[in-house]
Amino acid sequence: MPSTARFPLLPYVLACLLGLLALGGLWYGLGKPVVLPDAASATHKLQCASYTPFAKDQSPFDQPFTLRPARIDADLALLAKRFECIRTYSMAGLEGIPAVARKYGLKVMLGAWVNGNAVDTDKEVKALIASANANPDVVSAVIVGNETLLRKEVTGARLAELIGQVKREVTVPVTYADVWEFWLQHPEIAPAVDFLTIHLLPYWEDEPKGISDALAHVGEIRQVFGNRFAPKDILIGETGWPSEGRQRETAVPSRVNEALFIRGFVAMAEEHGWKYNLIEAFDQPWKRASEGAVGGYWGLYDADRQDKGVLEGPVSNLPYWPQWLAVSGLVFFGTLLLAGRVRDARAGWLLPLLAALGAASLGLWGELVRVNSRFVGEWLWAVLLAGLNLLVLAHAALALAERRGWRERAYAWLQARAGWWVAAAGFAAAVSMLAMVFDPRYRSFPSAALVLPALVYLLRPVRVPRAEVALLAFIVGAGVAPQLWREGLESQQAWVWAGVSVLMVAALWRCLRVRGQ
């Protein structure tokens, strides 16, 4: 509480209310439900969805790997309520899928994983043929390879040979699945298949499409293929939108955008009579290891098999916003209690605003960490940055306080080491900037973790290790323009990161000019 002899209580209370309202507005604004037209209902099933049987703690790279029959049974029981069929990608361990699908009235587009290992590919193809022939009532088509040409693991001629082998031995239609551009680059594949399976993922295009342009792009490509390859049919074998992850130019992942895309696409596909398969049934956390955070969040359900609201009903970008509001509230009030009485009227206004900024940035960083962190190293990095923010917040709050006793001792300890907090923030900014310039594709912007240190030490510079901090300031400043160029000037996330980086450079520069304490 402020000293009433030095500072009237009412302005302090008003500043606290303003801070709380800002926090509430932030989290509610991020999480408020959005109402959209439904894509599915109890009486209307969608065509098909990609299915992989991994639980959230599993990966196809686990050794040894064991599938869980109860998990598969529960998954297909859930999907049968919304879909007419599922699409699989590999035969390894999935020989029992058709039997479970039959139990729930689902059809299966059965896939064989084709890669550069001839022995593994041969096993996949033989298993595909055997399963298709054993389950003609369930298997509606077979897919020989998925994005194999994209990965450059086999030649077009070899792939056409494999497709021909399968066609000679099964009675169901045979196809191959790849990004639409690779069908154009390998014209020898189209004559070999019964129909073309193309992947249309506007987020991953070389020139990403924002949500406002994504459906028009899908429609344009589908029309091109329908005209060029007629009379062969076209299956849109993968299309969807990620619910979490980094922005790519104008393409912004979010639950609302995923729902906008999926619901709009389904309406467009049914209007034109297109065949389609949505990617994917369930979020797959293991994909984050190779595709960044965004790879794990293409599901219509989350990894716990909870409905994300993509197909029907109101949808929220941040369903956990009340929990983050509670966390932010704890940080806010904890900061006020740490500071106690403020030293003057100016500090009485600044302390609640500082507490609100710290609470918001830590909450936003926590949500980003929850979504993005994949490895032990990333979790450790995230925890260290959160700890740095707490130290900076405590230092700034005590600087505004009327310090006595333990508060004076705590402030002295923090003040003596403040130069290292600045250097640590500069180091984190420099490392992040180098990553965003040279290897940005699968990385998220760390703006929330560095805005508090940048602002605090811009307004209240401290003495720092000069040579080291000067180098860090140069690295961060030099990277601002290149990262904007790489991300595109329409990326709001890139602009926010650029702004935080400029603040950090200014803070480091001001600290370099401090000669003593």
JOPE-V397246 format. One record per residue. OMEGA is omega in whole degrees, -180 to 180 (NA if undefined). Layout:
omega
OMEGA
OMEGA
//
This chain:
omega
178
175
-177
177
-177
-172
180
-176
-174
178
178
179
178
178
177
178
178
178
179
177
178
179
179
179
179
-174
177
178
179
-172
-175
-179
178
-179
-180
174
-179
175
-178
177
-179
-178
-177
-180
175
-170
-170
178
177
-178
168
-165
-172
171
-173
179
-177
177
176
180
178
176
-6
-179
-180
175
-178
-177
-180
178
-180
-180
-180
179
-177
175
179
-176
-179
178
-174
-170
176
-178
173
175
176
-173
-177
176
-174
179
-174
-179
-178
-178
-179
-179
179
178
179
-180
-176
175
179
167
-178
164
-169
-177
172
180
-179
178
-176
178
-174
-179
179
180
180
178
-180
-177
179
179
178
-180
-178
-178
179
-179
-179
-175
-176
180
-176
-177
-177
178
175
-176
-176
177
179
178
179
178
176
-180
179
-178
173
176
176
-180
179
180
178
178
179
179
178
178
-179
-178
-179
-171
178
-180
-179
178
-177
179
174
-176
177
174
-171
-177
-176
170
179
-180
-178
-176
-179
-177
-175
-180
-176
-173
176
173
-178
175
-175
177
-179
-177
-174
179
-174
179
175
170
-173
179
174
-176
-179
-179
-169
-177
177
178
179
-180
-180
-179
180
179
178
-178
179
180
-172
-172
176
10
180
-178
179
170
170
-169
174
167
-177
-178
-180
-180
179
174
-175
174
173
-175
-179
-177
-175
175
173
179
179
179
176
179
177
-177
-175
-178
177
180
-179
178
-179
-179
-179
176
-177
180
180
170
-174
174
-179
173
0
-176
-173
172
-178
-176
-177
-179
179
-179
-177
-175
-174
-176
-175
-178
-176
-169
176
-173
170
172
178
-175
175
180
175
-179
179
180
-176
-172
-177
177
176
-179
-179
176
-177
-177
180
-175
177
179
179
174
178
178
179
178
178
179
-179
-178
176
178
179
180
178
-177
-177
180
176
-170
-180
-177
180
179
178
175
-173
-174
178
178
176
-180
179
179
179
180
-179
-177
178
177
179
177
178
178
178
179
180
-177
-167
-168
-175
-173
178
-180
179
177
179
178
-180
180
179
178
176
177
177
179
179
177
180
179
178
179
-178
-180
180
176
179
-172
170
-165
172
174
-175
178
178
179
179
180
180
180
180
-179
-180
-177
-175
179
179
175
178
-179
179
178
177
178
179
179
-179
178
180
-179
178
179
-178
179
-171
-178
-170
-164
-175
-177
178
-177
-177
-173
-175
-176
-172
-178
-180
177
-179
-178
-178
-175
167
-179
-178
-176
178
-179
-175
171
-164
-175
-178
-177
177
178
180
178
179
-179
-179
-179
-179
-177
-174
-177
179
-179
175
179
-179
-176
-176
-174
179
-179
179
180
178
179
177
178
177
179
177
179
177
176
180
178
179
178
179
-180
178
179
178
-177
178
-177
-178
-180
NA
//
